[in-house]
Amino acid sequence: MTILRRFTPALLAALLAAPAARAAEGTAALAVPFVQGKPLAELLKRAKAENRPLMVDVYATWCGPCKLMDRTTFSDPAVGAWAKAHVVPVKIDAEKGDGRWVAQRYMVSAFPTILFLDPSGNEIDRIVAVYPPGPFVTVATSVVDGKSPLVEAIASLKKKWSPREAAAVAQELARRNDVARMRPVVLRLVSEEDDLGNPEVNVQLLALLAGLEDWQGRLDPETGDLVATVLPRTGSDPSRGVLALALGRDQLRHGDVAAARETVSSTLRALGDRSAYAPDLYALLGAIERKAGRYDASLAALTTAAKLSDATGAPATTRGEREMDLAETLAAAGKKTEARTARDAALARWGNDPEAYVRASKISLTLKAYSEALAYAQKAVGLSKDQSASAQASLGAALDATGDKAGAAAAWKRAAELDPDNPEYRPGKGASGKKPGGGGAS
């Protein structure tokens, strides 16, 4: 089954056969009336008001094929007329502003990618690579009319279930981070695996789904329940590591420390310390024990995670993350000097990564070193060039702690704009999801 219509030699020939005069129009005005520089949330409101899908051209300024699409397809009057009649056309630079979040949210990995989104922001389908004007209108029309290969494949599964086709659809949806449409397909595959004869593939798909949901900050209750059911049956299958990390983190987010500890501990027993997932599992166990207030146990687990990372030749950034894990537990335990030492060592290893300074800021908040926390948060915002939601949230938490309520509200608002799907980035909450207490300077 072909789910994506991809670039073909025939399409290239058609494109190159276009009149030379048009190819020379390097800076010709676009016939498609693209909207640019507007937040996606605002554009979705317009799409809803007009009852039309968004057509989002996700591009990069260095992308030659993107410029070719502008010179040919998007400058073609017929394409412009089609766009005006059927979609809200949008252009978004994947490397600037809201575009960074859009590219991440929809897992855009090639340019040009033209996303077609319904007014709720759900992907209908996408066009990838260069298309001449005629073929572009044909394919785009099939997408808008709900007749693209992917949409038809999903509809076909509802009429006649096929495990093989379902697995192919699930894999394609995973490549797009389309969790909403992927979830029911995978849940059915795994729930009925006894009748399918291919449980290994189904477990891998469940691990992929759980990993994507975990990356978004939470497991759907149905996914979590199924992972908890399947996990004990996976034995030493490597996919167990992904399943346990996703489930354990979700259990920890819900405050179920005992369940999270059992999830991780049983997986470590099954996979052993030589597993590629062992360092991350020990790091998660350290966070679980820290949450339980068992600081010695937390430090022991985190020390093991650091040693395993070193033994496997992990990059300096990973070693920095392990040091930061230790610093967080030391800070929670009230060991201020040791926490600062570990934090500074983590920053030295981690380099100029905004996330490193986000975590350093949270550690300083724990230590009630508020001016220090503010400095780290401002560093994170600067390094991210104002494009990191977690950096903005850490700035909001630090400003709130120092008594700057207006500044904190503005920072949290910016965090929510950058990552509107994350419920933690709301006024009154810090980057950790909890409003920090107190004010003053360190």
Contacts in CASP RR format, 6 or more apart in sequence:
PFRMAT RR
TARGET T0000
AUTHOR 0000-0000-0000
METHOD contacts of the structure
MODEL  1
MTILRRFTPALLAALLAAPAARAAEGTAALAVPFVQGKPLAELLKRAKAE
NRPLMVDVYATWCGPCKLMDRTTFSDPAVGAWAKAHVVPVKIDAEKGDGR
WVAQRYMVSAFPTILFLDPSGNEIDRIVAVYPPGPFVTVATSVVDGKSPL
VEAIASLKKKWSPREAAAVAQELARRNDVARMRPVVLRLVSEEDDLGNPE
VNVQLLALLAGLEDWQGRLDPETGDLVATVLPRTGSDPSRGVLALALGRD
QLRHGDVAAARETVSSTLRALGDRSAYAPDLYALLGAIERKAGRYDASLA
ALTTAAKLSDATGAPATTRGEREMDLAETLAAAGKKTEARTARDAALARW
GNDPEAYVRASKISLTLKAYSEALAYAQKAVGLSKDQSASAQASLGAALD
ATGDKAGAAAAWKRAAELDPDNPEYRPGKGASGKKPGGGGAS
1 149 0 8 1.000
1 153 0 8 1.000
1 165 0 8 1.000
1 168 0 8 1.000
2 149 0 8 1.000
3 149 0 8 1.000
3 150 0 8 1.000
3 153 0 8 1.000
3 168 0 8 1.000
3 169 0 8 1.000
3 172 0 8 1.000
4 126 0 8 1.000
4 128 0 8 1.000
4 149 0 8 1.000
4 150 0 8 1.000
4 172 0 8 1.000
5 127 0 8 1.000
5 139 0 8 1.000
5 148 0 8 1.000
5 149 0 8 1.000
6 128 0 8 1.000
6 129 0 8 1.000
7 128 0 8 1.000
7 129 0 8 1.000
7 130 0 8 1.000
7 131 0 8 1.000
11 130 0 8 1.000
11 131 0 8 1.000
11 132 0 8 1.000
11 135 0 8 1.000
12 130 0 8 1.000
14 132 0 8 1.000
14 135 0 8 1.000
15 68 0 8 1.000
15 72 0 8 1.000
15 130 0 8 1.000
15 131 0 8 1.000
15 132 0 8 1.000
18 72 0 8 1.000
18 132 0 8 1.000
22 28 0 8 1.000
22 71 0 8 1.000
22 72 0 8 1.000
22 75 0 8 1.000
23 71 0 8 1.000
23 72 0 8 1.000
25 71 0 8 1.000
25 75 0 8 1.000
26 67 0 8 1.000
26 71 0 8 1.000
28 71 0 8 1.000
28 75 0 8 1.000
29 75 0 8 1.000
30 70 0 8 1.000
30 74 0 8 1.000
30 75 0 8 1.000
31 74 0 8 1.000
31 75 0 8 1.000
31 76 0 8 1.000
31 77 0 8 1.000
31 79 0 8 1.000
31 80 0 8 1.000
31 81 0 8 1.000
31 83 0 8 1.000
32 74 0 8 1.000
32 79 0 8 1.000
32 80 0 8 1.000
32 83 0 8 1.000
32 89 0 8 1.000
33 80 0 8 1.000
33 83 0 8 1.000
33 84 0 8 1.000
33 89 0 8 1.000
34 57 0 8 1.000
34 74 0 8 1.000
34 89 0 8 1.000
34 90 0 8 1.000
34 91 0 8 1.000
35 43 0 8 1.000
35 88 0 8 1.000
35 89 0 8 1.000
35 90 0 8 1.000
35 91 0 8 1.000
36 90 0 8 1.000
36 91 0 8 1.000
36 92 0 8 1.000
37 92 0 8 1.000
37 98 0 8 1.000
38 90 0 8 1.000
39 98 0 8 1.000
39 417 0 8 1.000
40 92 0 8 1.000
40 98 0 8 1.000
40 101 0 8 1.000
40 102 0 8 1.000
40 121 0 8 1.000
40 420 0 8 1.000
41 417 0 8 1.000
41 420 0 8 1.000
43 54 0 8 1.000
43 88 0 8 1.000
43 90 0 8 1.000
44 54 0 8 1.000
44 117 0 8 1.000
44 119 0 8 1.000
44 120 0 8 1.000
44 121 0 8 1.000
46 88 0 8 1.000
47 53 0 8 1.000
47 54 0 8 1.000
47 88 0 8 1.000
47 117 0 8 1.000
47 118 0 8 1.000
47 119 0 8 1.000
48 119 0 8 1.000
48 120 0 8 1.000
50 88 0 8 1.000
51 119 0 8 1.000
52 86 0 8 1.000
52 87 0 8 1.000
52 88 0 8 1.000
52 119 0 8 1.000
53 86 0 8 1.000
53 87 0 8 1.000
53 88 0 8 1.000
53 116 0 8 1.000
53 117 0 8 1.000
53 118 0 8 1.000
53 119 0 8 1.000
53 124 0 8 1.000
53 144 0 8 1.000
54 87 0 8 1.000
54 88 0 8 1.000
54 89 0 8 1.000
54 90 0 8 1.000
54 115 0 8 1.000
54 116 0 8 1.000
54 117 0 8 1.000
54 119 0 8 1.000
54 121 0 8 1.000
55 83 0 8 1.000
55 87 0 8 1.000
55 88 0 8 1.000
55 89 0 8 1.000
55 90 0 8 1.000
55 114 0 8 1.000
55 115 0 8 1.000
55 116 0 8 1.000
55 140 0 8 1.000
56 90 0 8 1.000
56 91 0 8 1.000
56 92 0 8 1.000
56 102 0 8 1.000
56 114 0 8 1.000
56 115 0 8 1.000
56 116 0 8 1.000
56 117 0 8 1.000
57 66 0 8 1.000
57 69 0 8 1.000
57 74 0 8 1.000
57 89 0 8 1.000
57 90 0 8 1.000
57 91 0 8 1.000
57 92 0 8 1.000
57 112 0 8 1.000
57 114 0 8 1.000
58 92 0 8 1.000
58 94 0 8 1.000
58 99 0 8 1.000
58 102 0 8 1.000
58 103 0 8 1.000
58 106 0 8 1.000
58 108 0 8 1.000
58 111 0 8 1.000
58 112 0 8 1.000
58 113 0 8 1.000
58 114 0 8 1.000
58 115 0 8 1.000
59 66 0 8 1.000
59 91 0 8 1.000
59 92 0 8 1.000
59 93 0 8 1.000
59 94 0 8 1.000
59 111 0 8 1.000
59 112 0 8 1.000
60 66 0 8 1.000
60 93 0 8 1.000
60 94 0 8 1.000
60 95 0 8 1.000
60 111 0 8 1.000
61 93 0 8 1.000
61 95 0 8 1.000
63 111 0 8 1.000
63 112 0 8 1.000
65 111 0 8 1.000
65 112 0 8 1.000
65 129 0 8 1.000
65 130 0 8 1.000
66 111 0 8 1.000
66 112 0 8 1.000
68 130 0 8 1.000
69 112 0 8 1.000
69 130 0 8 1.000
69 131 0 8 1.000
72 132 0 8 1.000
72 133 0 8 1.000
73 79 0 8 1.000
73 130 0 8 1.000
73 131 0 8 1.000
73 132 0 8 1.000
73 133 0 8 1.000
73 136 0 8 1.000
74 80 0 8 1.000
76 133 0 8 1.000
76 134 0 8 1.000
78 133 0 8 1.000
78 134 0 8 1.000
78 137 0 8 1.000
79 133 0 8 1.000
79 134 0 8 1.000
79 136 0 8 1.000
79 137 0 8 1.000
82 137 0 8 1.000
82 140 0 8 1.000
82 141 0 8 1.000
83 89 0 8 1.000
86 140 0 8 1.000
86 141 0 8 1.000
86 144 0 8 1.000
87 116 0 8 1.000
87 140 0 8 1.000
87 144 0 8 1.000
92 98 0 8 1.000
92 99 0 8 1.000
92 102 0 8 1.000
93 99 0 8 1.000
94 100 0 8 1.000
94 102 0 8 1.000
94 103 0 8 1.000
94 108 0 8 1.000
94 111 0 8 1.000
95 103 0 8 1.000
96 387 0 8 1.000
97 387 0 8 1.000
98 417 0 8 1.000
98 418 0 8 1.000
100 387 0 8 1.000
100 418 0 8 1.000
101 389 0 8 1.000
101 418 0 8 1.000
101 419 0 8 1.000
102 108 0 8 1.000
102 115 0 8 1.000
105 177 0 8 1.000
105 421 0 8 1.000
106 115 0 8 1.000
106 123 0 8 1.000
106 126 0 8 1.000
106 176 0 8 1.000
106 177 0 8 1.000
107 175 0 8 1.000
107 176 0 8 1.000
107 177 0 8 1.000
108 115 0 8 1.000
110 128 0 8 1.000
110 129 0 8 1.000
112 128 0 8 1.000
112 129 0 8 1.000
112 130 0 8 1.000
113 126 0 8 1.000
113 127 0 8 1.000
113 128 0 8 1.000
114 126 0 8 1.000
114 127 0 8 1.000
114 128 0 8 1.000
114 140 0 8 1.000
115 123 0 8 1.000
115 126 0 8 1.000
116 123 0 8 1.000
116 124 0 8 1.000
116 125 0 8 1.000
116 126 0 8 1.000
116 127 0 8 1.000
116 140 0 8 1.000
116 143 0 8 1.000
116 144 0 8 1.000
117 123 0 8 1.000
117 124 0 8 1.000
118 124 0 8 1.000
122 178 0 8 1.000
122 180 0 8 1.000
122 181 0 8 1.000
123 176 0 8 1.000
123 178 0 8 1.000
124 143 0 8 1.000
124 144 0 8 1.000
124 146 0 8 1.000
124 148 0 8 1.000
124 151 0 8 1.000
125 143 0 8 1.000
125 146 0 8 1.000
125 148 0 8 1.000
125 149 0 8 1.000
125 150 0 8 1.000
125 151 0 8 1.000
126 143 0 8 1.000
126 176 0 8 1.000
127 136 0 8 1.000
127 139 0 8 1.000
127 140 0 8 1.000
127 143 0 8 1.000
131 139 0 8 1.000
139 148 0 8 1.000
142 148 0 8 1.000
143 151 0 8 1.000
146 152 0 8 1.000
150 169 0 8 1.000
150 172 0 8 1.000
153 165 0 8 1.000
153 168 0 8 1.000
153 169 0 8 1.000
154 169 0 8 1.000
154 181 0 8 1.000
154 185 0 8 1.000
156 162 0 8 1.000
156 165 0 8 1.000
157 165 0 8 1.000
157 166 0 8 1.000
157 169 0 8 1.000
157 185 0 8 1.000
161 188 0 8 1.000
163 189 0 8 1.000
163 192 0 8 1.000
163 196 0 8 1.000
163 198 0 8 1.000
166 185 0 8 1.000
166 188 0 8 1.000
166 189 0 8 1.000
167 189 0 8 1.000
167 198 0 8 1.000
167 201 0 8 1.000
167 202 0 8 1.000
167 205 0 8 1.000
169 185 0 8 1.000
170 182 0 8 1.000
170 185 0 8 1.000
170 186 0 8 1.000
170 189 0 8 1.000
170 205 0 8 1.000
170 208 0 8 1.000
170 209 0 8 1.000
171 205 0 8 1.000
171 208 0 8 1.000
173 179 0 8 1.000
173 181 0 8 1.000
173 182 0 8 1.000
173 185 0 8 1.000
174 182 0 8 1.000
174 205 0 8 1.000
174 208 0 8 1.000
174 209 0 8 1.000
174 212 0 8 1.000
177 212 0 8 1.000
179 209 0 8 1.000
179 212 0 8 1.000
179 213 0 8 1.000
179 216 0 8 1.000
182 209 0 8 1.000
182 212 0 8 1.000
183 209 0 8 1.000
183 213 0 8 1.000
183 220 0 8 1.000
183 222 0 8 1.000
183 223 0 8 1.000
186 202 0 8 1.000
186 205 0 8 1.000
186 206 0 8 1.000
186 208 0 8 1.000
186 209 0 8 1.000
187 222 0 8 1.000
187 223 0 8 1.000
187 226 0 8 1.000
189 196 0 8 1.000
189 202 0 8 1.000
189 205 0 8 1.000
190 202 0 8 1.000
190 203 0 8 1.000
190 205 0 8 1.000
190 206 0 8 1.000
190 226 0 8 1.000
190 230 0 8 1.000
191 226 0 8 1.000
193 199 0 8 1.000
193 202 0 8 1.000
193 203 0 8 1.000
196 202 0 8 1.000
200 237 0 8 1.000
203 230 0 8 1.000
203 234 0 8 1.000
203 237 0 8 1.000
203 239 0 8 1.000
203 243 0 8 1.000
204 239 0 8 1.000
206 223 0 8 1.000
206 226 0 8 1.000
206 227 0 8 1.000
206 230 0 8 1.000
206 239 0 8 1.000
206 243 0 8 1.000
207 239 0 8 1.000
207 241 0 8 1.000
207 242 0 8 1.000
207 243 0 8 1.000
207 246 0 8 1.000
208 242 0 8 1.000
209 223 0 8 1.000
210 219 0 8 1.000
210 223 0 8 1.000
210 224 0 8 1.000
210 227 0 8 1.000
210 242 0 8 1.000
210 243 0 8 1.000
210 246 0 8 1.000
210 247 0 8 1.000
211 242 0 8 1.000
211 245 0 8 1.000
211 246 0 8 1.000
213 219 0 8 1.000
213 220 0 8 1.000
213 223 0 8 1.000
213 246 0 8 1.000
214 245 0 8 1.000
214 246 0 8 1.000
214 249 0 8 1.000
214 250 0 8 1.000
216 421 0 8 1.000
216 422 0 8 1.000
217 253 0 8 1.000
217 422 0 8 1.000
218 250 0 8 1.000
218 253 0 8 1.000
219 227 0 8 1.000
219 246 0 8 1.000
219 247 0 8 1.000
219 250 0 8 1.000
224 247 0 8 1.000
224 250 0 8 1.000
227 243 0 8 1.000
227 246 0 8 1.000
227 247 0 8 1.000
228 247 0 8 1.000
228 263 0 8 1.000
230 243 0 8 1.000
231 240 0 8 1.000
231 243 0 8 1.000
231 244 0 8 1.000
231 247 0 8 1.000
231 263 0 8 1.000
231 266 0 8 1.000
231 267 0 8 1.000
232 266 0 8 1.000
234 240 0 8 1.000
234 243 0 8 1.000
234 270 0 8 1.000
235 270 0 8 1.000
236 270 0 8 1.000
236 271 0 8 1.000
238 271 0 8 1.000
238 275 0 8 1.000
238 276 0 8 1.000
238 277 0 8 1.000
240 267 0 8 1.000
240 270 0 8 1.000
240 271 0 8 1.000
241 267 0 8 1.000
241 271 0 8 1.000
241 275 0 8 1.000
241 277 0 8 1.000
241 281 0 8 1.000
242 277 0 8 1.000
243 267 0 8 1.000
244 263 0 8 1.000
244 264 0 8 1.000
244 266 0 8 1.000
244 267 0 8 1.000
244 277 0 8 1.000
244 281 0 8 1.000
245 277 0 8 1.000
245 280 0 8 1.000
245 281 0 8 1.000
245 284 0 8 1.000
247 263 0 8 1.000
248 259 0 8 1.000
248 260 0 8 1.000
248 263 0 8 1.000
248 264 0 8 1.000
248 284 0 8 1.000
248 288 0 8 1.000
249 260 0 8 1.000
249 284 0 8 1.000
251 257 0 8 1.000
251 259 0 8 1.000
251 260 0 8 1.000
251 263 0 8 1.000
252 260 0 8 1.000
252 284 0 8 1.000
252 287 0 8 1.000
252 288 0 8 1.000
252 291 0 8 1.000
255 291 0 8 1.000
257 288 0 8 1.000
257 291 0 8 1.000
257 292 0 8 1.000
260 284 0 8 1.000
260 288 0 8 1.000
261 285 0 8 1.000
261 288 0 8 1.000
261 289 0 8 1.000
261 292 0 8 1.000
264 281 0 8 1.000
264 284 0 8 1.000
264 285 0 8 1.000
264 288 0 8 1.000
265 285 0 8 1.000
267 277 0 8 1.000
267 281 0 8 1.000
268 278 0 8 1.000
268 281 0 8 1.000
268 282 0 8 1.000
268 285 0 8 1.000
271 277 0 8 1.000
271 278 0 8 1.000
271 281 0 8 1.000
272 278 0 8 1.000
273 304 0 8 1.000
273 308 0 8 1.000
275 281 0 8 1.000
276 312 0 8 1.000
278 308 0 8 1.000
279 305 0 8 1.000
279 308 0 8 1.000
279 309 0 8 1.000
279 312 0 8 1.000
279 314 0 8 1.000
279 318 0 8 1.000
279 322 0 8 1.000
280 305 0 8 1.000
282 301 0 8 1.000
282 302 0 8 1.000
282 304 0 8 1.000
282 305 0 8 1.000
282 308 0 8 1.000
283 301 0 8 1.000
283 302 0 8 1.000
283 305 0 8 1.000
283 321 0 8 1.000
283 322 0 8 1.000
283 325 0 8 1.000
285 301 0 8 1.000
286 297 0 8 1.000
286 298 0 8 1.000
286 299 0 8 1.000
286 301 0 8 1.000
286 302 0 8 1.000
286 305 0 8 1.000
286 325 0 8 1.000
286 329 0 8 1.000
287 298 0 8 1.000
287 325 0 8 1.000
287 328 0 8 1.000
288 298 0 8 1.000
289 295 0 8 1.000
289 297 0 8 1.000
289 298 0 8 1.000
289 301 0 8 1.000
290 298 0 8 1.000
290 328 0 8 1.000
290 329 0 8 1.000
290 332 0 8 1.000
293 332 0 8 1.000
295 329 0 8 1.000
295 332 0 8 1.000
295 333 0 8 1.000
298 329 0 8 1.000
299 326 0 8 1.000
299 329 0 8 1.000
299 330 0 8 1.000
302 322 0 8 1.000
302 325 0 8 1.000
302 326 0 8 1.000
302 329 0 8 1.000
303 326 0 8 1.000
305 322 0 8 1.000
305 325 0 8 1.000
306 319 0 8 1.000
306 322 0 8 1.000
306 323 0 8 1.000
306 325 0 8 1.000
306 326 0 8 1.000
309 318 0 8 1.000
309 319 0 8 1.000
309 322 0 8 1.000
310 319 0 8 1.000
316 349 0 8 1.000
316 350 0 8 1.000
316 351 0 8 1.000
317 349 0 8 1.000
317 350 0 8 1.000
317 351 0 8 1.000
317 353 0 8 1.000
319 349 0 8 1.000
320 345 0 8 1.000
320 346 0 8 1.000
320 347 0 8 1.000
320 349 0 8 1.000
320 350 0 8 1.000
320 356 0 8 1.000
321 346 0 8 1.000
321 350 0 8 1.000
322 346 0 8 1.000
323 342 0 8 1.000
323 343 0 8 1.000
323 345 0 8 1.000
323 346 0 8 1.000
323 349 0 8 1.000
323 350 0 8 1.000
324 342 0 8 1.000
324 343 0 8 1.000
324 346 0 8 1.000
324 350 0 8 1.000
324 356 0 8 1.000
324 359 0 8 1.000
324 360 0 8 1.000
324 363 0 8 1.000
326 342 0 8 1.000
326 346 0 8 1.000
327 339 0 8 1.000
327 340 0 8 1.000
327 342 0 8 1.000
327 343 0 8 1.000
327 346 0 8 1.000
327 360 0 8 1.000
327 363 0 8 1.000
328 339 0 8 1.000
328 359 0 8 1.000
328 362 0 8 1.000
328 363 0 8 1.000
328 366 0 8 1.000
330 338 0 8 1.000
330 339 0 8 1.000
330 342 0 8 1.000
331 339 0 8 1.000
331 343 0 8 1.000
331 363 0 8 1.000
331 366 0 8 1.000
331 367 0 8 1.000
332 366 0 8 1.000
334 367 0 8 1.000
336 367 0 8 1.000
339 363 0 8 1.000
339 366 0 8 1.000
339 367 0 8 1.000
340 367 0 8 1.000
343 360 0 8 1.000
343 363 0 8 1.000
343 364 0 8 1.000
346 356 0 8 1.000
346 359 0 8 1.000
346 360 0 8 1.000
347 356 0 8 1.000
347 357 0 8 1.000
347 360 0 8 1.000
350 356 0 8 1.000
352 383 0 8 1.000
353 383 0 8 1.000
354 380 0 8 1.000
354 381 0 8 1.000
354 382 0 8 1.000
354 383 0 8 1.000
354 384 0 8 1.000
354 388 0 8 1.000
354 390 0 8 1.000
354 391 0 8 1.000
355 380 0 8 1.000
355 388 0 8 1.000
355 390 0 8 1.000
355 391 0 8 1.000
356 380 0 8 1.000
357 376 0 8 1.000
357 377 0 8 1.000
357 379 0 8 1.000
357 380 0 8 1.000
357 383 0 8 1.000
357 391 0 8 1.000
357 394 0 8 1.000
358 376 0 8 1.000
358 377 0 8 1.000
358 380 0 8 1.000
358 388 0 8 1.000
358 390 0 8 1.000
358 391 0 8 1.000
358 393 0 8 1.000
358 394 0 8 1.000
358 431 0 8 1.000
360 376 0 8 1.000
361 373 0 8 1.000
361 374 0 8 1.000
361 376 0 8 1.000
361 377 0 8 1.000
361 380 0 8 1.000
361 394 0 8 1.000
361 395 0 8 1.000
361 397 0 8 1.000
361 398 0 8 1.000
361 431 0 8 1.000
362 373 0 8 1.000
362 394 0 8 1.000
362 397 0 8 1.000
362 431 0 8 1.000
362 432 0 8 1.000
364 370 0 8 1.000
364 372 0 8 1.000
364 373 0 8 1.000
364 376 0 8 1.000
364 398 0 8 1.000
364 442 0 8 1.000
365 373 0 8 1.000
365 397 0 8 1.000
365 398 0 8 1.000
365 401 0 8 1.000
365 436 0 8 1.000
367 442 0 8 1.000
368 438 0 8 1.000
368 442 0 8 1.000
369 442 0 8 1.000
370 398 0 8 1.000
370 401 0 8 1.000
370 402 0 8 1.000
370 438 0 8 1.000
370 439 0 8 1.000
370 440 0 8 1.000
370 441 0 8 1.000
370 442 0 8 1.000
371 402 0 8 1.000
371 440 0 8 1.000
371 441 0 8 1.000
371 442 0 8 1.000
372 442 0 8 1.000
373 394 0 8 1.000
373 397 0 8 1.000
373 398 0 8 1.000
373 401 0 8 1.000
373 442 0 8 1.000
374 395 0 8 1.000
374 398 0 8 1.000
374 399 0 8 1.000
374 401 0 8 1.000
374 402 0 8 1.000
376 394 0 8 1.000
376 398 0 8 1.000
377 391 0 8 1.000
377 394 0 8 1.000
377 395 0 8 1.000
377 396 0 8 1.000
377 397 0 8 1.000
377 398 0 8 1.000
377 399 0 8 1.000
378 395 0 8 1.000
380 388 0 8 1.000
380 390 0 8 1.000
380 391 0 8 1.000
380 394 0 8 1.000
380 395 0 8 1.000
381 388 0 8 1.000
381 391 0 8 1.000
381 392 0 8 1.000
381 395 0 8 1.000
382 391 0 8 1.000
383 391 0 8 1.000
384 391 0 8 1.000
386 392 0 8 1.000
386 414 0 8 1.000
387 418 0 8 1.000
388 418 0 8 1.000
389 414 0 8 1.000
389 415 0 8 1.000
389 416 0 8 1.000
389 418 0 8 1.000
389 419 0 8 1.000
389 422 0 8 1.000
389 425 0 8 1.000
390 415 0 8 1.000
390 431 0 8 1.000
392 411 0 8 1.000
392 412 0 8 1.000
392 414 0 8 1.000
392 415 0 8 1.000
392 418 0 8 1.000
392 425 0 8 1.000
393 411 0 8 1.000
393 412 0 8 1.000
393 415 0 8 1.000
393 424 0 8 1.000
393 425 0 8 1.000
393 429 0 8 1.000
393 430 0 8 1.000
393 431 0 8 1.000
394 430 0 8 1.000
394 431 0 8 1.000
395 408 0 8 1.000
395 411 0 8 1.000
396 407 0 8 1.000
396 408 0 8 1.000
396 411 0 8 1.000
396 412 0 8 1.000
396 415 0 8 1.000
396 430 0 8 1.000
396 431 0 8 1.000
397 408 0 8 1.000
397 430 0 8 1.000
397 431 0 8 1.000
397 432 0 8 1.000
397 435 0 8 1.000
397 436 0 8 1.000
399 405 0 8 1.000
399 407 0 8 1.000
399 408 0 8 1.000
399 411 0 8 1.000
400 408 0 8 1.000
400 428 0 8 1.000
400 430 0 8 1.000
400 435 0 8 1.000
400 436 0 8 1.000
400 437 0 8 1.000
401 436 0 8 1.000
401 437 0 8 1.000
401 438 0 8 1.000
401 439 0 8 1.000
401 440 0 8 1.000
402 439 0 8 1.000
402 440 0 8 1.000
402 441 0 8 1.000
403 439 0 8 1.000
403 440 0 8 1.000
408 427 0 8 1.000
408 428 0 8 1.000
409 427 0 8 1.000
412 425 0 8 1.000
412 426 0 8 1.000
412 427 0 8 1.000
412 428 0 8 1.000
412 429 0 8 1.000
412 430 0 8 1.000
413 427 0 8 1.000
415 422 0 8 1.000
415 425 0 8 1.000
415 431 0 8 1.000
416 422 0 8 1.000
416 425 0 8 1.000
416 426 0 8 1.000
418 425 0 8 1.000
419 425 0 8 1.000
424 430 0 8 1.000
424 431 0 8 1.000
424 432 0 8 1.000
424 433 0 8 1.000
428 435 0 8 1.000
429 435 0 8 1.000
430 436 0 8 1.000
END
